Amino acid sequence: MLAAASENLAKHHANVLSGYHDTVRWSFFADLTDCDATIEQVQRELASIGGVSDVVNTDSVNGIIVDSLHFPIMLAGKRAIILRAETLNSILVRIREMFGEDGAVAKVLLFTMGEAAGQAMFKATAAQIGAKVRDELANIINIYSATGFGIFRLSDVDLDRGTATVIALENFECASHTRTRSKPFSQFVRGHLAGFFSGVFGRRVDAVEAQCVARGDGCCEFRVEPEAGRKS
């Protein structure tokens, strides 16, 4: 069906710009500037291909195309919401402004928000792949890259001791503040790592940012370890 649909579009000189497909649906953007058929004709012909159940299109309005066909957005089988990194960062910065740039309240609040998000990510991942989260941790950590946090790499991990070191390049929370701070800046991300690894280790852990690009270091480095005094 995909091959037949592609041949039909090529026959009419419709230029497919980008898209994606899964086992049940092919979605794509197409430039019809040089197309020798109307949108309605193309739609009818695609719908007539054997096996095709429906064809739905969204046209541009005054040069603007907004995707109205794919709600809800899904991530790992669950509904997702997309935020630009700068949008999320502006929320975190506003919290710092409200409670003081270096104040304890802002730091605890950001850490706690991140921790809750990290715990939720572990639970969602474990629900899908079970113990493989621990067995394939060096690969699973790539979820942070896949979801836009930055390029995260597991440097070392000790499952028995409950310790790990994570190297982060382009950490969204710190990248826009490079060399502007005197202390490590990331509170939300270190909380997120603490929440995620608490699930991995089966005990409450902390994450300390030992290196930070906002402070002028070459990367953000997080060290995860059990925190004394925290109940498991």
ZAMARGU-4260 file (C-alpha; in steps of 0.2 Angstrom, whole numbers, plus 5000, padded with zeros to 4 digits):
<rodrens>
0) 5000/5000/5000 | 5014/5012/5004 | 5023/5008/4988 | 5006/5011/4978 | 5003/5027/4987
5) 5020/5033/4983 | 5019/5029/4965 | 5002/5038/4964 | 5009/5054/4971 | 5024/5053/4960
10) 5013/5051/4945 | 5005/5067/4949 | 5021/5076/4953 | 5017/5078/4971 | 5033/5081/4981
15) 5033/5071/4998 | 5043/5082/5010 | 5043/5072/5026 | 5033/5060/5035 | 5032/5044/5045
20) 5022/5028/5045 | 5018/5013/5057 | 5009/4997/5054 | 4992/5006/5052 | 4995/5023/5046
25) 5006/5034/5034 | 5006/5052/5038 | 5016/5065/5027 | 5018/5083/5021 | 5017/5085/5003
30) 5021/5100/4992 | 5007/5101/4978 | 5014/5116/4969 | 5018/5106/4953 | 5004/5093/4955
35) 4993/5090/4940 | 4978/5085/4950 | 4967/5092/4963 | 4969/5088/4982 | 4952/5080/4980
40) 4957/5069/4965 | 4973/5063/4974 | 4963/5059/4990 | 4951/5049/4980 | 4964/5039/4971
45) 4974/5035/4987 | 4957/5030/4995 | 4954/5018/4980 | 4971/5008/4984 | 4967/4991/4990
50) 4968/4990/5009 | 4967/5008/5012 | 4952/5012/5024 | 4953/5031/5024 | 4962/5046/5018
55) 4961/5062/5028 | 4970/5078/5023 | 4973/5095/5031 | 4976/5110/5019 | 4986/5126/5023
60) 4976/5141/5028 | 4984/5157/5023 | 5001/5148/5021 | 5000/5140/5039 | 4998/5121/5042
65) 4994/5115/5059 | 4993/5097/5063 | 4975/5093/5068 | 4975/5075/5064 | 4986/5066/5077
70) 4979/5070/5094 | 4984/5063/5106 | 5003/5062/5104 | 5009/5046/5111 | 5025/5042/5120
75) 5029/5024/5125 | 5010/5020/5124 | 5005/5035/5135 | 4998/5052/5130 | 5012/5065/5129
80) 5013/5084/5128 | 5027/5093/5118 | 5036/5108/5125 | 5050/5118/5118 | 5065/5117/5129
85) 5065/5136/5131 | 5047/5135/5136 | 5051/5123/5150 | 5066/5132/5155 | 5056/5148/5156
90) 5045/5140/5169 | 5060/5134/5179 | 5068/5151/5178 | 5051/5159/5184 | 5051/5148/5199
95) 5069/5154/5203 | 5064/5172/5201 | 5049/5170/5213 | 5058/5161/5227 | 5075/5168/5225
100) 5089/5163/5213 | 5100/5154/5226 | 5086/5152/5239 | 5083/5135/5246 | 5065/5135/5243
105) 5067/5136/5224 | 5080/5123/5224 | 5070/5111/5234 | 5054/5114/5223 | 5063/5112/5207
110) 5072/5096/5213 | 5055/5089/5219 | 5047/5093/5203 | 5061/5084/5193 | 5061/5069/5206
115) 5042/5066/5203 | 5045/5067/5184 | 5060/5055/5185 | 5050/5042/5196 | 5035/5043/5183
120) 5048/5040/5169 | 5055/5024/5178 | 5037/5017/5181 | 5032/5020/5163 | 5048/5012/5157
125) 5047/4997/5169 | 5029/4994/5165 | 5034/4991/5147 | 5051/4982/5148 | 5052/4976/5166
130) 5069/4971/5173 | 5077/4976/5156 | 5078/4993/5163 | 5092/4987/5175 | 5099/4975/5163
135) 5101/4987/5148 | 5103/5003/5159 | 5117/5010/5148 | 5105/5010/5133 | 5089/5015/5143
140) 5098/5031/5148 | 5096/5036/5130 | 5078/5040/5134 | 5085/5057/5140 | 5092/5060/5123
145) 5076/5054/5114 | 5065/5066/5124 | 5076/5081/5122 | 5084/5083/5139 | 5102/5082/5131
150) 5115/5069/5126 | 5116/5059/5142 | 5128/5044/5144 | 5130/5032/5159 | 5148/5033/5164
155) 5147/5020/5178 | 5134/5011/5188 | 5135/5000/5203 | 5118/4991/5206 | 5122/4984/5223
160) 5129/5000/5230 | 5116/5011/5222 | 5128/5023/5214 | 5130/5029/5196 | 5138/5043/5186
165) 5129/5052/5172 | 5138/5063/5159 | 5126/5076/5151 | 5130/5086/5135 | 5118/5100/5130
170) 5108/5098/5146 | 5093/5109/5142 | 5093/5117/5160 | 5110/5123/5159 | 5115/5125/5141
175) 5107/5142/5139 | 5116/5148/5155 | 5134/5143/5150 | 5147/5152/5160 | 5135/5163/5169
180) 5134/5155/5186 | 5147/5152/5200 | 5138/5136/5206 | 5131/5121/5198 | 5114/5126/5191
185) 5104/5111/5187 | 5090/5107/5200 | 5076/5100/5190 | 5087/5088/5180 | 5097/5081/5195
190) 5080/5079/5203 | 5074/5069/5188 | 5089/5058/5189 | 5087/5055/5207 | 5069/5050/5204
195) 5073/5039/5190 | 5088/5030/5198 | 5078/5028/5214 | 5067/5017/5204 | 5082/5008/5196
200) 5090/5004/5213 | 5074/5001/5223 | 5079/5014/5236 | 5079/5033/5238 | 5094/5041/5231
205) 5101/5059/5228 | 5110/5066/5213 | 5124/5079/5214 | 5129/5090/5200 | 5148/5088/5201
210) 5152/5098/5185 | 5141/5110/5176 | 5142/5120/5160 | 5133/5135/5168 | 5148/5136/5179
215) 5160/5134/5164 | 5164/5116/5165 | 5165/5106/5149 | 5149/5096/5153 | 5136/5092/5167
220) 5141/5077/5177 | 5129/5070/5190 | 5134/5058/5203 | 5120/5047/5210 | 5121/5039/5227
225) 5110/5034/5242 | 5107/5049/5253 | 5109/5047/5271 | 5094/5050/5281 | 5081/5047/5267
230) 5069/5033/5270 | 5068/5020/5256
</rodrens>
